[in-house]
Amino acid sequence: MAEYHRLTRLRHLSEEFFSYYQNVTISDLVPETRLPTTQDLQCYAEFAQLASGLSSGSLWAYKMVDAWGSIPSGILMGHLKDLGHYDECVRIDQAIGSNGHVLGKYCRAQLPLQQLLGSSTAISLLSPQTAVCFPASCSAANMDTLLRRVIQQLLSVQLNSDLTFVKESTCKTAERESYDGWTIFTIVLLSIFGAAVAIATLYDYFLCEDQKKLPPLLKAFSARANSRALFHVSTKSNPNVIECLNGIRCMSLIWVCYGHDYIVTFTSPNINYVDIYAWAKTPFMEFINEGVFAVDTFFFLSGLLVAVVSLRAMERAKGKLNIPLMYLHRYLRITPMLAVAIIVHLKILPLMGDGPLYGQWNFDNYDNCKKSWFWTLLYVQNYATENECLIQAWYLAIDMQLYILAPIFLFAVVKWGKKGAAAILVLILVLAGFLIGYVAINEYSLISLNAVSSQGVSHHTHNRASGWLMGFLFGYFLHTIRGKKIKLSRPAVWAGWIISLAIFFTIIFAMYPYGIAKSKSLSAVAEAFYISLSRIAWPLALSWVVFACMQGYGGLANAFLSSPLWQPLSKLSFSTYIWHLFIQNLNAGRTRVNTYFSDYDVMLRFWQDFGFSVLLAFVMYILIEAPCGGIETLLLPNRRPTPQPSQHIPEAAPKAVETSKDPEKQSGTLDADSVAREIKIFSGQA
């Protein structure tokens, strides 16, 4: 009770602070370890004006006091942040004299109670944050010095010299830096693309009566033409279309975005952090925690489509594969959007909003991005640096590296057939064994919230290749049975669904008894086996789902996953994945008041974030992805082999794939020219 009583002395910190410093001196502002500087003298002058304003009852001075936070109420429920009133502080702009102005400066102050109260009770283990407001000329060191002295007076304690209350990184003013060259370049670049889209769209809408006669370059930029292709929904049955992949892709994308919103919520200024600890003990937590398997789903789909599409193309080309063109096609398809996303995250996102947490809470560290952006554009950031730029692009790096290795696997199964497939299976087992040893020896953990896990467990290609290779093998299997109807008995179908669902639920909930909030612990070896084998079992279960849907054994699952309603979102999946963190960072940084954690509140956050993510994805698709894809198609030769008119197609073989001058109208089709487009299946967990 004594510690709690001492804590209450800090609840009205702003009042105590300004009462204590009614007659501030220059020595109060300057740490004892250095002499006053010009900035210290300016801070002293403005602080004296503030004290005078408080004495005379000036409104601007009262606002500076009123903007402060306090020790939050409900601190024992985990309410550890009081953000004060950010806008009230930074909007202060008081003219002093003929040329002077006093501006408000908002900072967050950390109050480590264990060092302040000097005990080991539950209260002293907390470290709340509060907001402070000072004249803008005062540095964080000035604020820290002032706070240190008044807190020592209030609590009658001697504080350690290395204890810091206020850091400059938490401070903000209304002043904004002028645009640098890269910011101007980004604005100009987006404006050029926007103007090109506007001109092409106006020409398409008003001057082109026959859409078939629209020039290809204008069609590439026309928002009307690209929107028509994007929202075109095909309801016709096509044996060469794996329709259920659209639903699987979209559900995995939603899972990824939903999981990231939980990460955002955990780091938000919640008033009930204690409830998060209780939530971590619930089974639903495992569904969020194991959202990482959405990534394995996309690796599986990517490997599947590489095999199915490329093997069919090689069969038509009599075993030939233009590897350099394949690589160039792939790089040019995805890099423009990625490059724009990097520079927009780095230069435009900081300009899009403001708030006490803005720029200090996000998935990316801007300083790291400035140093390592080029590794991301080379798709080697997962090996080249630990400070990755555009964190969601780690998946693209792994997928690109596996795509580069894909010709080896393709030629293996084309030349050696089942023996080549067996060799790939052996490779999967070797990689699984390596991952088991890697995790067990280094004692890495992905389930313990207080354990620092190696980035290599999740972001290194050799540790995440199992899902892609399993998808490749399944794609090879589909290639060998294409055109065939495999009959299964009802018990076999039921067994397939029961086993696959059992695998899914086992993988998601196997770790439920373990973790920091659970009573049981798991050995490093056991977790190593779980991490490695689950990355094989997950795509194995997915293989049954796809197989059952294709062969007519999907039932309600196939009706749901193959719904035409998934098609537009499926086409936007790459753009949505790239831009969803932009929206989440923007909305999280704009937070000005405390939040409340519950599953329902996270759901509310998710729908607003996901809705705006899809909207932004559509804009960037029309502005960047579709035009660059259209230009790339015009510049590179068509890789689709044209079958001879007299070529005989046996009845048992699948029908020839429908072709179109607009490849975007063939979403989901497995023809050779759609390799780069269909393999653009992106999603991942940070």
Solvent accessible surface area in square Angstrom, and as a share of the most:
residue,aa,sasa,rsa
1,M,185,0.83
2,A,69,0.54
3,E,42,0.19
4,Y,73,0.28
5,H,108,0.48
6,R,54,0.20
7,L,0,0.00
8,T,47,0.27
9,R,99,0.36
10,L,0,0.00
11,R,46,0.17
12,H,112,0.50
13,L,2,0.01
14,S,15,0.10
15,E,104,0.47
16,E,70,0.32
17,F,0,0.00
18,F,18,0.08
19,S,67,0.43
20,Y,102,0.39
21,Y,6,0.02
22,Q,122,0.54
23,N,135,0.69
24,V,12,0.07
25,T,65,0.38
26,I,51,0.26
27,S,70,0.45
28,D,31,0.16
29,L,0,0.00
30,V,8,0.05
31,P,32,0.20
32,E,158,0.71
33,T,130,0.75
34,R,88,0.32
35,L,150,0.75
36,P,68,0.43
37,T,67,0.39
38,T,112,0.65
39,Q,87,0.39
40,D,2,0.01
41,L,100,0.50
42,Q,96,0.43
43,C,0,0.00
44,Y,77,0.29
45,A,53,0.41
46,E,21,0.10
47,F,1,0.00
48,A,42,0.32
49,Q,74,0.33
50,L,0,0.00
51,A,18,0.14
52,S,65,0.42
53,G,6,0.06
54,L,39,0.19
55,S,102,0.66
56,S,87,0.56
57,G,36,0.35
58,S,33,0.21
59,L,121,0.60
60,W,29,0.10
61,A,0,0.00
62,Y,109,0.41
63,K,79,0.33
64,M,0,0.00
65,V,29,0.17
66,D,97,0.50
67,A,0,0.00
68,W,17,0.06
69,G,7,0.07
70,S,35,0.22
71,I,4,0.02
72,P,2,0.01
73,S,85,0.55
74,G,42,0.40
75,I,4,0.02
76,L,103,0.51
77,M,93,0.42
78,G,6,0.06
79,H,28,0.12
80,L,41,0.20
81,K,38,0.16
82,D,32,0.17
83,L,4,0.02
84,G,25,0.24
85,H,99,0.44
86,Y,4,0.02
87,D,23,0.12
88,E,33,0.15
89,C,0,0.00
90,V,10,0.06
91,R,182,0.66
92,I,7,0.04
93,D,88,0.46
94,Q,60,0.27
95,A,58,0.45
96,I,42,0.21
97,G,72,0.70
98,S,109,0.71
99,N,140,0.72
100,G,33,0.32
101,H,99,0.44
102,V,1,0.01
103,L,40,0.20
104,G,0,0.00
105,K,15,0.06
106,Y,1,0.00
107,C,0,0.00
108,R,31,0.11
109,A,0,0.00
110,Q,61,0.27
111,L,0,0.00
112,P,22,0.14
113,L,0,0.00
114,Q,91,0.41
115,Q,87,0.39
116,L,0,0.00
117,L,6,0.03
118,G,67,0.64
119,S,29,0.19
120,S,90,0.58
121,T,58,0.34
122,A,75,0.58
123,I,22,0.11
124,S,0,0.00
125,L,115,0.57
126,L,42,0.21
127,S,43,0.28
128,P,0,0.00
129,Q,33,0.15
130,T,2,0.01
131,A,0,0.00
132,V,0,0.00
133,C,0,0.00
134,F,0,0.00
135,P,0,0.00
136,A,25,0.19
137,S,15,0.10
138,C,0,0.00
139,S,21,0.14
140,A,6,0.05
141,A,46,0.36
142,N,0,0.00
143,M,0,0.00
144,D,17,0.09
145,T,9,0.06
146,L,0,0.00
147,L,0,0.00
148,R,40,0.15
149,R,52,0.19
150,V,1,0.01
151,I,0,0.00
152,Q,38,0.17
153,Q,113,0.50
154,L,29,0.15
155,L,3,0.01
156,S,95,0.61
157,V,38,0.22
158,Q,156,0.69
159,L,13,0.06
160,N,85,0.44
161,S,111,0.71
162,D,120,0.62
163,L,13,0.06
164,T,60,0.35
165,F,3,0.01
166,V,5,0.03
167,K,122,0.52
168,E,92,0.41
169,S,84,0.54
170,T,21,0.12
171,C,19,0.11
172,K,39,0.17
173,T,26,0.15
174,A,55,0.43
175,E,115,0.51
176,R,137,0.50
177,E,158,0.71
178,S,105,0.68
179,Y,118,0.45
180,D,64,0.33
181,G,58,0.56
182,W,148,0.52
183,T,8,0.05
184,I,89,0.45
185,F,100,0.42
186,T,0,0.00
187,I,68,0.35
188,V,73,0.42
189,L,44,0.22
190,L,38,0.19
191,S,64,0.41
192,I,105,0.53
193,F,36,0.15
194,G,26,0.25
195,A,50,0.39
196,A,32,0.25
197,V,14,0.08
198,A,49,0.38
199,I,114,0.58
200,A,1,0.01
201,T,32,0.19
202,L,102,0.51
203,Y,75,0.29
204,D,0,0.00
205,Y,135,0.51
206,F,138,0.58
207,L,126,0.63
208,C,17,0.10
209,E,176,0.79
210,D,59,0.31
211,Q,57,0.25
212,K,190,0.80
213,K,160,0.68
214,L,10,0.05
215,P,53,0.33
216,P,86,0.54
217,L,100,0.50
218,L,47,0.23
219,K,64,0.27
220,A,9,0.07
221,F,26,0.11
222,S,0,0.00
223,A,23,0.18
224,R,82,0.30
225,A,7,0.06
226,N,15,0.08
227,S,26,0.17
228,R,99,0.36
229,A,1,0.01
230,L,0,0.00
231,F,109,0.45
232,H,82,0.37
233,V,56,0.32
234,S,51,0.33
235,T,110,0.64
236,K,163,0.69
237,S,108,0.70
238,N,28,0.14
239,P,89,0.56
240,N,4,0.02
241,V,30,0.17
242,I,7,0.04
243,E,62,0.28
244,C,2,0.01
245,L,7,0.03
246,N,9,0.05
247,G,0,0.00
248,I,11,0.06
249,R,14,0.05
250,C,0,0.00
251,M,78,0.35
252,S,7,0.05
253,L,0,0.00
254,I,38,0.19
255,W,29,0.10
256,V,0,0.00
257,C,1,0.01
258,Y,19,0.07
259,G,0,0.00
260,H,2,0.01
261,D,0,0.00
262,Y,0,0.00
263,I,50,0.25
264,V,0,0.00
265,T,6,0.03
266,F,62,0.26
267,T,56,0.33
268,S,7,0.04
269,P,0,0.00
270,N,0,0.00
271,I,64,0.33
272,N,3,0.02
273,Y,52,0.20
274,V,70,0.40
275,D,48,0.25
276,I,25,0.13
277,Y,120,0.46
278,A,56,0.43
279,W,22,0.08
280,A,6,0.05
281,K,92,0.39
282,T,51,0.29
283,P,71,0.44
284,F,74,0.31
285,M,18,0.08
286,E,4,0.02
287,F,70,0.29
288,I,9,0.05
289,N,45,0.23
290,E,8,0.03
291,G,0,0.00
292,V,32,0.18
293,F,7,0.03
294,A,0,0.00
295,V,0,0.00
296,D,1,0.01
297,T,4,0.03
298,F,0,0.00
299,F,0,0.00
300,F,0,0.00
301,L,0,0.00
302,S,0,0.00
303,G,0,0.00
304,L,0,0.00
305,L,1,0.01
306,V,0,0.00
307,A,0,0.00
308,V,5,0.03
309,V,0,0.00
310,S,3,0.02
311,L,6,0.03
312,R,20,0.07
313,A,14,0.11
314,M,2,0.01
315,E,86,0.39
316,R,86,0.31
317,A,35,0.27
318,K,187,0.79
319,G,26,0.25
320,K,152,0.64
321,L,37,0.18
322,N,86,0.44
323,I,48,0.25
324,P,99,0.62
325,L,21,0.10
326,M,2,0.01
327,Y,67,0.26
328,L,79,0.40
329,H,10,0.04
330,R,0,0.00
331,Y,77,0.29
332,L,60,0.30
333,R,21,0.08
334,I,0,0.00
335,T,15,0.08
336,P,37,0.23
337,M,2,0.01
338,L,0,0.00
339,A,35,0.27
340,V,10,0.06
341,A,0,0.00
342,I,8,0.04
343,I,22,0.11
344,V,9,0.05
345,H,5,0.02
346,L,24,0.12
347,K,31,0.13
348,I,22,0.11
349,L,4,0.02
350,P,53,0.33
351,L,79,0.39
352,M,101,0.45
353,G,21,0.20
354,D,35,0.18
355,G,0,0.00
356,P,0,0.00
357,L,11,0.06
358,Y,14,0.05
359,G,38,0.36
360,Q,66,0.29
361,W,40,0.14
362,N,36,0.18
363,F,36,0.15
364,D,11,0.06
365,N,81,0.41
366,Y,42,0.16
367,D,88,0.46
368,N,34,0.17
369,C,5,0.03
370,K,115,0.49
371,K,144,0.61
372,S,4,0.03
373,W,100,0.35
374,F,79,0.33
375,W,85,0.30
376,T,0,0.00
377,L,34,0.17
378,L,104,0.52
379,Y,4,0.02
380,V,53,0.30
381,Q,0,0.00
382,N,2,0.01
383,Y,106,0.40
384,A,47,0.36
385,T,27,0.15
386,E,145,0.65
387,N,75,0.38
388,E,14,0.06
389,C,0,0.00
390,L,1,0.01
391,I,29,0.14
392,Q,3,0.01
393,A,0,0.00
394,W,1,0.01
395,Y,0,0.00
396,L,0,0.00
397,A,0,0.00
398,I,0,0.00
399,D,1,0.00
400,M,11,0.05
401,Q,29,0.13
402,L,4,0.02
403,Y,1,0.01
404,I,81,0.41
405,L,76,0.38
406,A,0,0.00
407,P,6,0.04
408,I,113,0.57
409,F,19,0.08
410,L,0,0.00
411,F,77,0.32
412,A,15,0.12
413,V,5,0.03
414,V,68,0.39
415,K,150,0.64
416,W,143,0.50
417,G,20,0.20
418,K,169,0.71
419,K,159,0.67
420,G,2,0.02
421,A,17,0.13
422,A,53,0.41
423,A,60,0.47
424,I,5,0.03
425,L,84,0.42
426,V,86,0.50
427,L,63,0.31
428,I,1,0.00
429,L,105,0.52
430,V,91,0.52
431,L,30,0.15
432,A,6,0.04
433,G,41,0.39
434,F,99,0.41
435,L,6,0.03
436,I,29,0.15
437,G,26,0.25
438,Y,50,0.19
439,V,0,0.00
440,A,21,0.16
441,I,144,0.73
442,N,70,0.36
443,E,128,0.58
444,Y,49,0.19
445,S,17,0.11
446,L,61,0.30
447,I,17,0.09
448,S,30,0.20
449,L,107,0.53
450,N,111,0.57
451,A,41,0.32
452,V,143,0.82
453,S,37,0.24
454,S,25,0.16
455,Q,60,0.27
456,G,2,0.02
457,V,0,0.00
458,S,22,0.14
459,H,15,0.07
460,H,42,0.19
461,T,12,0.07
462,H,58,0.26
463,N,3,0.02
464,R,1,0.00
465,A,4,0.03
466,S,9,0.06
467,G,0,0.00
468,W,0,0.00
469,L,2,0.01
470,M,19,0.09
471,G,0,0.00
472,F,0,0.00
473,L,29,0.15
474,F,19,0.08
475,G,0,0.00
476,Y,28,0.11
477,F,80,0.33
478,L,10,0.05
479,H,24,0.11
480,T,65,0.38
481,I,23,0.12
482,R,73,0.27
483,G,44,0.43
484,K,127,0.54
485,K,124,0.53
486,I,50,0.25
487,K,178,0.75
488,L,59,0.29
489,S,66,0.42
490,R,182,0.66
491,P,98,0.61
492,A,40,0.31
493,V,22,0.13
494,W,151,0.53
495,A,44,0.34
496,G,14,0.14
497,W,39,0.14
498,I,104,0.53
499,I,105,0.53
500,S,3,0.02
501,L,81,0.40
502,A,52,0.40
503,I,37,0.19
504,F,28,0.12
505,F,117,0.49
506,T,85,0.49
507,I,10,0.05
508,I,15,0.08
509,F,70,0.29
510,A,36,0.28
511,M,13,0.06
512,Y,76,0.29
513,P,49,0.31
514,Y,50,0.19
515,G,21,0.20
516,I,74,0.38
517,A,7,0.05
518,K,36,0.15
519,S,116,0.75
520,K,121,0.51
521,S,105,0.68
522,L,43,0.22
523,S,68,0.44
524,A,30,0.23
525,V,83,0.48
526,A,41,0.32
527,E,5,0.02
528,A,0,0.00
529,F,94,0.39
530,Y,35,0.13
531,I,6,0.03
532,S,1,0.01
533,L,90,0.45
534,S,6,0.04
535,R,10,0.04
536,I,26,0.13
537,A,28,0.21
538,W,13,0.05
539,P,0,0.00
540,L,96,0.48
541,A,2,0.02
542,L,13,0.06
543,S,13,0.09
544,W,41,0.14
545,V,11,0.06
546,V,0,0.00
547,F,21,0.09
548,A,0,0.00
549,C,11,0.06
550,M,80,0.36
551,Q,15,0.06
552,G,59,0.57
553,Y,45,0.17
554,G,6,0.06
555,G,58,0.56
556,L,163,0.81
557,A,34,0.26
558,N,43,0.22
559,A,67,0.52
560,F,106,0.44
561,L,22,0.11
562,S,20,0.13
563,S,26,0.17
564,P,43,0.27
565,L,153,0.76
566,W,38,0.13
567,Q,23,0.10
568,P,23,0.14
569,L,29,0.14
570,S,2,0.01
571,K,24,0.10
572,L,6,0.03
573,S,1,0.01
574,F,3,0.01
575,S,0,0.00
576,T,0,0.00
577,Y,0,0.00
578,I,0,0.00
579,W,1,0.00
580,H,1,0.00
581,L,0,0.00
582,F,12,0.05
583,I,14,0.07
584,Q,2,0.01
585,N,6,0.03
586,L,24,0.12
587,N,35,0.18
588,A,6,0.05
589,G,0,0.00
590,R,120,0.44
591,T,20,0.11
592,R,72,0.26
593,V,108,0.62
594,N,45,0.23
595,T,34,0.20
596,Y,110,0.42
597,F,7,0.03
598,S,30,0.19
599,D,55,0.29
600,Y,153,0.58
601,D,52,0.27
602,V,0,0.00
603,M,69,0.31
604,L,93,0.46
605,R,33,0.12
606,F,4,0.02
607,W,144,0.50
608,Q,93,0.41
609,D,1,0.01
610,F,17,0.07
611,G,39,0.37
612,F,120,0.50
613,S,1,0.01
614,V,38,0.22
615,L,102,0.51
616,L,38,0.19
617,A,0,0.00
618,F,58,0.24
619,V,68,0.39
620,M,12,0.05
621,Y,5,0.02
622,I,13,0.07
623,L,29,0.14
624,I,1,0.00
625,E,14,0.06
626,A,10,0.08
627,P,0,0.00
628,C,22,0.13
629,G,5,0.05
630,G,20,0.19
631,I,52,0.26
632,E,6,0.03
633,T,53,0.31
634,L,88,0.44
635,L,134,0.67
636,L,25,0.13
637,P,87,0.55
638,N,103,0.53
639,R,44,0.16
640,R,45,0.17
641,P,40,0.25
642,T,116,0.68
643,P,78,0.49
644,Q,125,0.56
645,P,136,0.85
646,S,104,0.67
647,Q,105,0.47
648,H,150,0.67
649,I,81,0.41
650,P,75,0.47
651,E,178,0.80
652,A,77,0.60
653,A,35,0.27
654,P,27,0.17
655,K,149,0.63
656,A,60,0.47
657,V,12,0.07
658,E,120,0.54
659,T,87,0.50
660,S,38,0.25
661,K,201,0.85
662,D,20,0.10
663,P,22,0.14
664,E,29,0.13
665,K,86,0.37
666,Q,10,0.05
667,S,26,0.17
668,G,10,0.10
669,T,11,0.06
670,L,7,0.03
671,D,2,0.01
672,A,3,0.03
673,D,17,0.09
674,S,0,0.00
675,V,6,0.03
676,A,0,0.00
677,R,23,0.08
678,E,6,0.03
679,I,1,0.00
680,K,18,0.08
681,I,0,0.00
682,F,0,0.00
683,S,0,0.00
684,G,1,0.01
685,Q,28,0.13
686,A,56,0.43
